[in-house]
């Protein structure tokens, strides 16, 4: 590891592009008239595309640690970058009608970019201090985003989001302090050696406290209380962002921390994560059962999805498939979840399950996209989440958590029930007097954008599943270890 | 060739979905018939080119997810080719029957064609994940058919029950597949490789749990007692053509899974627990027949006879796993009988469900008590129905007799008591079909008020869809070698695999 390489800012090109886009966008937005603010969005999309190219180029370079050993540039980081930047593009598209011409349009775009930047840094963080900094960066812009449209429900959601985050963030900071104290290091590599010799009780307490913060970030039990309120109380565009992007970074951060820095011989973290996974998938599913608001339903569904994702983390380092399964499932989840929210964003007249009654007669193609995305979330083959679930379940059984796989199977069947509660009414005949015919968000500017995003997501959900073999091979490279 | 057979309907569905829904509905119904006919012609060509006893043919293998040992691997042998042919025949019958479908003809044709690809693909699949993919998708497409074209509000409830129930089964199956692949070294989901490797030879708890997961998954789909409760409502509420496919093809997916996966890949464990299959089979036979006897709703009655008929199949495959006191000859007979029963049940029950659909179209109810003396006004309908009923109860001269005779003969040595009990099932089905015939066709003429002014006899499209199915059942009954020449070498191989 040469000193010159270690401080090469080029290694962080995607992150720097995103940061630059946010700063320039903020300045630009302050000077532009309201109807020209789309330029900020255009800039953000360009920057995200540039970031994707940079991430693809970086993925061809050998793995490395940069900025000392603070930031890892390896397969999990590349995957995080691609998924987050792709999600940013989709979020920019599906938010067009809700934000165009809004007096806070620029703020939406900039906050989205900053939150995404935080998620990307979380994915690459290889040092406890950077991990916490990234946690803050991925949280604070999203608090503001939750209250972005200043509706009463949004304000309540933002407050709940902020309070949960502040509380569990403090716990996380305490965890960072304890771990770095007993491990006598903050970089993951030396920390592993330090923790191996540290008293297990202290390591356990520190790890649990740290996990609390990350559980908040990914919306897993016990840090999940904000998810349904934020998913329901905010516009679909905001809810889509908040339930997707931070999860990607948070889960990769958790994976990296546990695999690289915490020896399982000292604390039995696999069991701890397995229990969190079981609780998340079960609680999320049970709570989703009787929801009538589609966004709230999706909110609970994301909690259960995190449960499945945590299964891969629980067997990290013990099953070969754990990492490709986690990264693939993350990508699959992000696309399917954004697709479902895109349909909601494209049909602003439909907020509850009842509103979707007969929707197939009004917006047949959007309903088709919705069915693909929802069955995609269930994990029906050949969609992407199916390949994700297949690999995650295989990894779980392989890693000795067969009971968790059985529970996940039962939960998957249960989840089908509420997804079908949404799909079934769309097929009914519309009640008398309701308008019939293609009637998405017609009349509002940019209404075709979320529909386009929904079609794109539905296509990718299937394509990613069919091409799963190719993608999984790419995701196999292990996290870069300390020199 | 095989991939073309499998994906031709899906291709047609993709093309049809691009056609605007406003064109005349004949376009959709007509292309459904044309594609189904073309696919059947391709299957016939494959049948002619097939060498009996030549193992897997028309094989094709392309890596899909190599890291996990998953590939797109298809091929047919004597076990699967008859079922592929059955699928093609039944879909053509369903297409002809549905020529006059009024409700959303575009979506109807697209869904049916997609379902056809899924069904053909399942029987051709030689990879567990590919098998699972088609297994799961069959549930999805059938769900939309029942929910969309069934009889109203109750149809959606029935469709939901069907989806949840069989989805649970399919995930149990997936769990079993994962356990199987983890046991193999190197890890693979390939059926041929797993069969050759026999990764769980010697049995043990792990193997038993694997068989349990796979067995439950397949039993839900078959369905056997006690996993059959989704079947009657799903059938009652489904449209006629959907019922015919559900009973004729989808149920076979369960029993086919036993002969393709459970038996050859887990031979030791299968032998160990063969008695479970026998018991479950016999219980299904008797229970299905008794409950069918108690039905007043024609479609429910036919649905329960499916439980009864699938019970015979399970008895046959169970008997093939009992080595003690049997010779290979008997086990082969039982296996061949089970496979013949799958084909036979598909043809006959498919015809019966279409006939029930004819009844419902005229009288808008399946309640048998609402009809009487139909033979006077609809002699052709009465005649065809009587033929189907006799075929279903296993009269000699029809395929059902060949199948059940072989199963009983083959299973007698392995499980004498069970076989004797199972034979009573034939008596019960005879009773219930004779009672139904008497109720519907004899006595003073009476039709439900909803039927309007008269009960029309079979229309040409109905005759054309139903009679060929019964003709095939008769052909197999009179000239069984047509089918047995293909099946027998494959069942001999299977018996050898189970006995190793």
Boltz contact constraints between the chains, C-beta under 6 A:
constraints:
  - contact:
      token1: [A, 380]
      token2: [B, 136]
      max_distance: 6.0
  - contact:
      token1: [A, 380]
      token2: [B, 140]
      max_distance: 6.0
  - contact:
      token1: [A, 381]
      token2: [B, 133]
      max_distance: 6.0
  - contact:
      token1: [A, 381]
      token2: [B, 136]
      max_distance: 6.0
  - contact:
      token1: [A, 382]
      token2: [B, 133]
      max_distance: 6.0
  - contact:
      token1: [A, 393]
      token2: [B, 178]
      max_distance: 6.0
  - contact:
      token1: [A, 394]
      token2: [B, 178]
      max_distance: 6.0
  - contact:
      token1: [A, 397]
      token2: [B, 178]
      max_distance: 6.0
  - contact:
      token1: [A, 397]
      token2: [B, 182]
      max_distance: 6.0
  - contact:
      token1: [A, 398]
      token2: [B, 182]
      max_distance: 6.0
  - contact:
      token1: [A, 409]
      token2: [B, 171]
      max_distance: 6.0
  - contact:
      token1: [A, 409]
      token2: [B, 175]
      max_distance: 6.0
  - contact:
      token1: [A, 412]
      token2: [B, 171]
      max_distance: 6.0
  - contact:
      token1: [A, 413]
      token2: [B, 167]
      max_distance: 6.0
  - contact:
      token1: [A, 413]
      token2: [B, 168]
      max_distance: 6.0
  - contact:
      token1: [A, 416]
      token2: [B, 167]
      max_distance: 6.0
  - contact:
      token1: [A, 420]
      token2: [B, 160]
      max_distance: 6.0
  - contact:
      token1: [A, 424]
      token2: [B, 156]
      max_distance: 6.0
  - contact:
      token1: [A, 427]
      token2: [B, 147]
      max_distance: 6.0
  - contact:
      token1: [A, 427]
      token2: [B, 148]
      max_distance: 6.0
  - contact:
      token1: [A, 468]
      token2: [B, 65]
      max_distance: 6.0
  - contact:
      token1: [A, 469]
      token2: [B, 64]
      max_distance: 6.0
  - contact:
      token1: [A, 469]
      token2: [B, 65]
      max_distance: 6.0
  - contact:
      token1: [A, 469]
      token2: [B, 66]
      max_distance: 6.0
  - contact:
      token1: [A, 472]
      token2: [B, 65]
      max_distance: 6.0
  - contact:
      token1: [A, 472]
      token2: [B, 67]
      max_distance: 6.0
  - contact:
      token1: [A, 473]
      token2: [B, 67]
      max_distance: 6.0
